[in-house]
């Protein structure tokens, strides 16, 4: 029994569910970012799996590289925002921040 498309889709679904749970339930901004990264990684697994099992084209790999670049820029911008929030409020609990501009 080899590893097939179903195995990749199950792994991707589990990663997506964990990431979605982290985004919805966490109050810490860093944990929300980690959840978003898990969601993006589950999309990458889907792109690569469908590219491998769907044919010999490189569309999935190109899309995965694009998602990786998107994740890097999202992390850099979000971390800059989190540092600014911490500098102003001395915490990073996102549910207690109601005014970013004073």
C-alpha positions as CSV (number, residue, x, y, z in Angstrom):
1,X,0.0,0.0,0.0
2,X,1.5,3.3,-1.1
3,X,0.8,6.8,-0.1
4,X,-1.9,8.1,-2.3
5,X,-3.8,11.4,-2.9
6,X,-6.2,10.5,-0.1
7,X,-3.4,10.5,2.5
8,X,-2.2,13.9,1.5
9,X,-5.8,15.3,1.6
10,X,-6.4,13.8,5.0
11,X,-3.1,15.4,6.3
12,X,-4.0,18.7,4.7
13,X,-7.5,18.6,6.2
14,X,-6.1,17.9,9.7
15,X,-3.6,20.8,9.4
16,X,-6.3,23.1,8.2
17,X,-8.6,22.1,11.1
18,X,-5.8,22.7,13.6
19,X,-5.0,26.1,12.0
20,X,-8.6,27.2,11.9
21,X,-9.0,26.1,15.6
22,X,-6.0,28.2,16.5
23,X,-7.2,31.3,14.6
24,X,-10.7,31.1,16.1
25,X,-9.9,30.3,19.7
26,X,-6.6,31.9,20.5
27,X,-6.3,35.4,22.0
28,X,-2.6,35.8,21.5
29,X,-1.6,37.4,18.2
30,X,1.4,35.1,17.8
31,X,-0.7,32.0,18.1
32,X,-3.2,33.4,15.5
33,X,-0.3,33.9,13.1
34,X,0.9,30.4,13.7
35,X,-2.7,29.2,12.9
36,X,-2.6,31.2,9.7
37,X,0.7,29.6,8.7
38,X,-0.8,26.1,9.3
39,X,-3.7,27.0,7.0
40,X,-1.3,28.2,4.3
41,X,0.8,25.0,4.7
42,X,-2.3,22.8,4.3
43,X,-3.0,24.7,1.0
44,X,0.6,24.0,-0.1
45,X,0.2,20.3,0.6
46,X,-3.0,20.3,-1.6
47,X,-1.2,22.1,-4.4
48,X,1.7,19.7,-4.5
49,X,-0.5,16.6,-4.1
50,X,-2.8,17.6,-6.9
51,X,0.2,18.5,-9.1
52,X,1.8,15.1,-8.5
53,X,-1.3,13.0,-8.9
54,X,-3.0,15.1,-11.5
55,X,-0.3,15.1,-14.1
56,X,3.3,16.0,-14.9
57,X,2.8,19.8,-14.8
58,X,4.5,22.3,-12.6
59,X,1.4,24.4,-11.8
60,X,1.2,23.1,-8.3
61,X,4.8,23.8,-7.5
62,X,4.5,27.3,-8.8
63,X,1.4,27.9,-6.8
64,X,3.1,26.5,-3.7
65,X,6.1,28.8,-4.1
66,X,3.7,31.7,-4.5
67,X,2.0,30.8,-1.3
68,X,5.3,30.5,0.5
69,X,6.3,34.0,-0.6
70,X,2.9,35.3,0.5
71,X,3.3,33.6,3.9
72,X,6.7,35.3,4.3
73,X,5.4,38.7,3.5
74,X,2.4,38.2,5.7
75,X,4.5,37.1,8.6
76,X,6.9,40.1,8.3
77,X,4.0,42.6,8.1
78,X,2.1,41.0,10.9
79,X,5.1,40.8,13.2
80,X,5.7,44.5,12.6
81,X,2.1,45.2,13.6
82,X,2.4,43.0,16.7
83,X,5.6,44.8,17.8
84,X,3.8,48.1,17.4
85,X,0.8,46.8,19.4
86,X,3.1,45.6,22.1
87,X,5.0,48.9,22.2
88,X,1.7,50.8,22.7
89,X,-0.3,48.4,25.0
90,X,2.4,46.2,26.7
91,X,0.5,43.0,25.7
92,X,-0.5,41.3,22.5
93,X,-3.9,39.9,23.4
94,X,-5.9,40.8,20.3
95,X,-9.3,40.7,21.9
96,X,-8.4,43.5,24.3
97,X,-7.2,45.9,21.6
98,X,-10.1,48.2,20.6
99,X,-8.2,51.3,19.5
100,X,-5.0,51.2,17.4
101,X,-5.0,55.0,16.8
102,X,-5.1,57.5,19.6
